[in-house]
Amino acid sequence: MRLFAIRDYRRLFSAQIIALFGTGLTTVALGLLAYDLAGPRAGMVLGTALTIKMVMYVVIAPLTAAYVDRFSRRILLVLLDVVRAAVVLALPFVTEVWQIYVLIGLLQAASAAFTPTFQAVIPDIVTDESDYTRALSASQVASTMESLLSPVLTAVALAFISFNWLFLGTSAGFLLSGLLVLSTRIPDARPSSGHTRAWDKAAAGIRTFLRTPRLRGVMALNLVVAAAGSIVVVNTVNYVRDELGGSQSDVSWMLAASGGGTLLAALVLPRVLDRISARTVMVSGAGVLVGGTIAAVALIAAGLTTWTGTAIVWTVIGIGMALIITPTGNVVRASVAPNAIPGAFAAQFSLSHLAWLITYPIAGWLGTNAGFTLAWSVLASLAGAGAIGALLLWPRHDGRRAVTGPAKPVRPAHRTDRSTLSKAA
């Protein structure tokens, strides 16, 4: 609560929450729009659109983090919200699939630039070191909660309105986010010089992941989450509409089943993590996701496509995702020196999206052209490989201290060093 007593942070965080949920609602509505335009090939359309999203996140987010200190961050955040509002407002009027790809490219480029810019602002508004760490955690919790609640909110909304109205609502949300940013006092950053320095900032966190055993394990677990999650995110629309004969609202409720499983596990996990190590919980989550993907393959291969069976499998996948995603932030923070935390979070942001970049095309393109059985079998294999990789890469007896080297002292007075590092986020 001390953190939210800071006026500028409170407004900026509210803007992030609104923007996150706007992106989440747009993703669900996009799947329904793809079905309207492409019918049985909606999975391929959605898979392509989400692949474009991941390309933007993997490429643009690190570049923005490296160069954001060369612009007025307040104006940049507002412009990004305005761009997203305009793009979302245009989506209901598209008549061709290629138009979706163009608009999604613009939307996700803006979203990919928003997150690192937001994180670069935090240390200049939240000056206390402990509050700064809490602010990073709050940002990650907000991202996690958006993925849990967006399908549920969409399902409720679709009970009363057409999915096209969701685009109008999320467009208004982005404008509100921009107004909140506009009312926030954000100081300009001191620009850094040199392309080499900028690239070093963007790549520092990734190098940390590659040389830290437990973080290499997290990289493998990212693949498990993406492999199982792609089945739910990409294929639910066609699976519910074509295999189960459901409606638009049924699509959202099936997505909500997965989100509900994630939310249930996330509520229980804090007490569990007090007694059980994060490694045990996360590896167990990988096992749950591998089992969930195999069960999904069994459902479609055996022709057992029932509402109850699908809802159970989707819920199990949601639970497994929570077991991995929820402790990730604490694992990242415990694995690096305090002055490397922003770069580590930025690396996790890019690397996790890189995993989705691999799995989205498999779910969308292979699922459409070769059928769910083959596509889901490939994804189940990737989930199994990620789980085995995590077991091998993350030592069982892993100490709690950072394994990347001794922590360098970080004092609030040294604002330049911390601000510079934070922009890698």
N, C-alpha and C positions, 0 to 999 in steps of 0.2 A: 504493500500500500504506500510505502514511502516513495517507491519508484513512480507510482501514478500520481503522486502529489506534485510532480514536476509538470507545470502547465504545458510546456512545449512538447515534452515527450508524450504526455497524455493525448494531445491532439494528433501528433504524428502517428502514434500507435493506433489510434482510432481510424485514421486514414488507411493504414496498412490492413486492418481487419476488414474494412469495407471493400477495399480493392481485392483482397484475397477471396472473399466470398463472391465478389462479382466474377472473378475468374473461374471459380468453382461452378457456379450456377451456369455460366456460359458454356463450360465444357459439357455439362449434362444436356443442356438445350441444344448444343451443337450436334450431339448424337441423334437426337430426334429430328433435327433439320436434315441431317444426312440421310436418314431413313425416308423422309418425305421426297428427297431428290433422287436417291439411288436405289431405294427398296432393298432387295437382297444383297446388293453390293455396298450397303451402308457401312459395313465393317471395314472394307478397304478404304472408303472415303474417310472415315473417322480415324483409321490407323494412319493414313497419310497426313491428315491434319495434325494429329498428335505427334507424328514424327517431325513435322515442320516445327512444332512447338519445342520439342527436345533439342533440335538443331539450334534454334535461337537461344535456348537457355545455355547450352554447352558452349556456344561460340560467343554470344553477345555478353552474357553475364560476367565472365572474367575480363573481357575488354573494357566493359563499363567500370568494373571495379578498379582497373588500372588507370583509367583516364578521367574518372568522375571529378577529380579535384581540379580539373581545368575549366569547369563550367560553374555557373551559379546553380547550386544543388536545389535550392528552393524552386527556382523557375523550371529547372529540368523535371522535377517531380510533378509539378503542376501540368507541364506540357505532356508528360507521359500519361497522366490521367485523362487529359482532354483527348489525346489520340485514341486511347482505349474506349472512351465513351463514344466517340464518333464511329469507330469500327464496329462496336457491338450494336449500335443503332442501325447500321447498314446491313447486318446479317439477315434480318427477316426478309429483306427485299432481294436476296440473291436468287437467281433462277438457274445458274449453271454451277457445276461442281468446281470448276477452276476458280470461280469467284470466291468460293469458300477458302481455297488454299491461299489466295492472295490476301484476303482479309485476316485469316488466322496468322499468316506470316507477320503482318503489321501488328496485330494484337499481341502476339507472343514476343515480338521484338521489344515492344514497349514494356511488357511485364518483366521480361528478362533484364531490362535496364533498371526497372523500378527497385527491385529487391536489393542489389548491391549499393545503389545510391542511398536507399533508406538506411542500410546498415552502416554506411560510411558517415552518416549524419549523427548516429547515436552517441559516439564518444564526445562530440562537441556540445551535446545537450545534457547528457548524463555524465557528470564529471567525476563522481565518486567511483572508485574501482569496483567495489562490490556491487554497487547498483548497475554498473556497466555490464558486468557478467550476467546479472539478473535480466537486464534488458535484452541481451542476446538470447537468453533462454526463453523469455516471453515471446520473442519474435518466432522462434522455432515452434513453441507450443501453439501459437496462432496458426502457423502453416499446417500443423498436424490436425488441429481442430477443424480447420476448413475442409480438409479431405474427409473428415468423419461426418460433418453435419451438412455439407452442401447437398448430397443426395437426399437426405431426409427433408430438408427445407424445400427442395425441388419437388419431391413427391407430394408434400402438403400443398404447395402452390398449384401444381397441376390438377389437383382435385377441384380447383375453383376457376382456373384460367387456362388459356391455350399457351403452349410453350413459347410462342412468338412474343407474348407479353413479358416473358422472363428477360428477353433481350432489352426491352424498354426499361425494365426495373434495374437491371445491372448497369445500363448506360447512365441512369440517374445516380446510381451508387458511385460510379467512377467520378462523376462531376462533384458529388458531395465529398469524396476523398480529396479531390483537387482543392476544394474550398477550405478544407481543414488544413491542408499543407500550406495554403496561401496565408492562413491566419497564424502560422507558426513562425517563430523567429529562428532562422537557420543561418548561422554565420558562413561566409564563404571560406573555402578551404585554401590552404597555402599550396599552390601548384608545385608538383615535382617536375623535374626536367629529365629528358632522355628516354628514348624508347626502350633501352635495355632495362632501365630501372622499372618502367611500367610493366614490362614482361616478367621481370623478377617478382614483382608484387603479385601478379596474377598466378604465377607458377609455384610460389613458395609453399602454399598450403598443400598442393598436390604432391610436392616432393616430401612433405611431412608424412602424408598418408603412405607413400611408397616405402619409406624407411621405418615405419612404426608397425610392429607385428599386429597389435590389436586393431589398428586402423586398416591394415590390409584385410583383416577379417571382416571389418565393417564394409569394405568394398565388395567382398564376396557376398555378404548378406544383402547389399543393395541389389544385386542381380536376382537373388531369391525373391525379394519383394516385387521387383519389376516384372519378373516372369509370371508370378501368380496374379499380381494386380492387373496386368494387361488383359488377362482373360475377362476380368470383371469390367474394366473400363471400356475396352474396345468391343467386346463381343456380346455384352449384355443386351444391347439394342436388338440385334438380329436374332439372338437366341430367344428372347422373350417374345418378340413379335412374330417370328417365323416358326420356331420350334414349339413354343407354348401357346401361340395364338393370343398373346396379351395385348394390352393397350399402351398408350403413351404413359399413363399414370402407373401401369404395372411395371414398366421399365424402371421408373424412378424408385418404386417400392422395392424392387429386387436389388437395385444399387443401395438402397437404404438398409437392406438386410446385411450387406457387407459392412456398410458404415456403422450399423448398430453393433455388429460383432467387434469392430475395432474400438468403438466407444466403450463398450462393456469391459473389454480387457484393459483399456487405458485407465479406467476408473479404479480397477482392482490392483493394477501393477505397482503403484507407489508403495503400498504395504509389502507386497511380495519382494520388491527390490531391497527393502530393508533387511530381508532375511536371506535372500538368494542373490548370487553374483549376477551382474549384467550379462556376462558371457553365457552362463547357464540359461538365463531367460531368453536371450536372443537366439542361441543355437536351438533351443526348444521351439522357438517361433519358426525357425527355418524348417524343422521337422514337421510342424503343423502345416506349413505352406506346401511342402512337398506332398504330404498326404492329401491336402485339399486339391492340388492340381491333378494328382493321380485319380482322385475320386471324380473330378470333373470329366476326365478322359473316360472313366468307366461309365459314367452316366450317358454320355453321348454315344459311346461305342456300343453299349448294350441296349440302346433305345429306351432307357429309363428316364425320359425327359419329363419329370413331374414337377409341379410347383413346389411341393414340400421338399423333395430331394434337392432341387436346385437351390432353394432358400437355405437349406442346411449347409450345403457346400459353400455357398457364397458367404455365409456367416462365419464358417470355419476359416475361410481365407481372410476375412476381416480381422478375426482374432489373431491369426498368425502375423499379419502385417503390424498390428499394434505391439506384439511381443518384440518385434525387431525395431520398429520406428521409435517407440516411446523412450527406451533407454539410450538411444543413439547420442543425443545431445550430451548427456552426462559422460558417456564414454569418450567422446571427442574432447570435452573439456579436461578430463582426467589424463589425457594422453599427451598433452602439449604444455609448454611453458605458458604462463599467463599472457605474455606479449605476443604469442602466436595463435591465440584463440580465434580472433577474427579471420585470419587466413585459413585456419582449419575448417571453420564453418563454411567459408566460401568454397573450399575444396569439396566438402561433403555435398554442397549444393550442386556443383558441377558434375561430380562423379556419380551421384545418385541419378541425375537426369541422363547421364551417358548410358546408364544401365537401361533406363526406359527407352532410350533411342534404339537400343538393340532389340528390345522385346515388342515394342509397338508395331513395327512392320511385320513381324512374324504373326502376331494376333490378327492384324488387319488384312494384309495381303495374302498370306498363306491360308488364313482362315476362310477368306472369300473364294480363293481359287482352288484350294485342295480340300476344304472342309475343316470343321472344328476338330475332328478326331486327330488328324495329323498335326495341325497347328498346336493344339493343346498338348499333344505328346511331346513335341519339340520344346514347348515352354516348360513342361514338367521335367524334361531332361536338364534344361538349363537351371531350373530351381534345385534339382538334385546336385548338379555340379557346383552351384554356389554354396550349398549347404556343406558339401564335402570340403570345398575350398576354405570355408570359414573354420571348420574343425582343424584343418591342417595349418592354416596361417595364424590362427589366434591361439597361443599357448594356453594349455589348461590351467597351469599355475602362473597366472599373470598378475604381477603386483599392481598396486593402485597408483604408484608413482609414474610420472611421465617417463617414457622410454626413449624419447627423442633427444635427451640431453638435459643437463641441469637447467632449471628455470632461472632466467635472468631477472634481477629485481626490477619491478616496475612501480614507479612512484607517481602519484597524481600530478606532481609538479612537472614531470617530463611529458607535457602534453603533445609536443611535436612527434616524439617517437610513437606514442600510442595512436595518435591520429593517423600518422602515416601508415602504420600497420593495419589499422581498422579499415582503411579504404580497400584493402584486398578482399574484404567481406562483400 
